[in-house]
């Protein structure tokens, strides 16, 4: 008999997280979620890190976590591995940033192409660090 292995996805946790933010930002968070999934196919989706939606691949440091998203009034935030923000400082010049967070205004359009580039860069930082 073949044993089934279930991936910890936390999908219902992500659905719940999005459902609990103001309606006017739910669509944007869903778009960011879709952009992350497209940029990092096969990543495990979870909500166990400060209850924020996050994405990981097994076998890397920090439990394989490489990107998270969250909403903190008035911003939609993308949490990335350092030094992604610094490496993309020209593209991110119009947004508030920290060492590992870019804050997009909740009432403005967000470039999903930019989100995908940042996610891929964060994933690369994680993978390069493990070498």
N, C-alpha and C positions, 0 to 999 in steps of 0.2 A: 504494500500500500504506500503510495507516494504522500509524503508529508508536505502540506502547504505552508509556505512561509509568507506571513503577512507583513507588509511594510507599515511602519508607524507613519501614518499620513496626517492625522489630525485635521483632515479636511473639514469635518463638521465644526471643529474649533475655528477654522478660518472663516467658514460661512457665518458662524455666530459672531465673530469679531466684526466682520463687515456689516452684518445686520444691526449691530449695536452702535454704529457711528451715525452721525446725522445723514439723513436721506440724500442731501445734496452732494455728499462725497462718496457714497456707496459705489456709484458707477465708476468713479476714478480709481478707487481701490480695487475694484474688480478688473479694470483694465491693467493696472500694475501687476496684479496677480497673474493675468494671462500673459503679459509681457515677460515676467520672470519664468513662467512655465515654458514659454517658447525659447527663451535664451538659455535655459538650463533643463533640457528634457531629461526626465528620469530622476530629478531631484526629489527628495522626500520633503513633503510639505508638513509643517508642524506648528504648534502654538505653545510649546513648553518653555520658551525663553521669555520671561516677563509677560507671558500671554500674548506676545506679538506674533503675527504670522511670519514664519521663517522657513528657510530652505537649506537643505544639507545633502551631502554625499558622504556615505560611510567611509571610514578609514583615514580621515584627516584630523588635524588638531581642532580644538574647540568643537568637538563632536561633529565635525564636517560642516558647520554652519558658515555660510558665506554671504547671505543677504537676508534682510528682514524688511518689513514695511509696517508703518503705523500711522495713526492720525492723532495729532495733538493740536487742538484749536490754535491758530487757524491754518496749520500746515499738514500736508501729507508728507511723511518723512520716509526716505529710503536709507536704510542703515547698511553700510558696506564695510568691507575690510580695509583698513589703512594699508597702503597709501593711495587708494583709488581716488579720493576727493582731491588730494594734492596733484595727482597725475592728470586730472581732468579740470584743473582750476580755471582754465580759459573758458571751457564750455559751461562751467557752473558759476561763473562770475556774477551772474544776476540773481543767484539764489543764496539764501543764508546757509552756511555750512559749518560743521565742526570737523574734527579729525576724521570722523567716520559716519557723519549724517549729512544728507542734503535735504533741505526743507523746501518743498514746492508749495506755493500758495494754493489753498484749497479751492479758491474761486477762479483759478486760471487753468488754461489748457496745459497739459503735461505731455512732453514729447516722449512717446513710447519708444521711439528709436534711441533716444538718449538713455532711457531706463534700461533697455536691452544692452547697450554698450557698457553701461556701468555694472550691470549684473555680470556680464561676461568678464569684465576686468576684475571684479571681485573674486570670481571663480578662479581666474588665472592666478591671482595673488595667492589664494589658498593652495592651489596645486603646486605652484612654484616653491612655496615655502616648505612643502613636504619633501622636496628633492634633497 
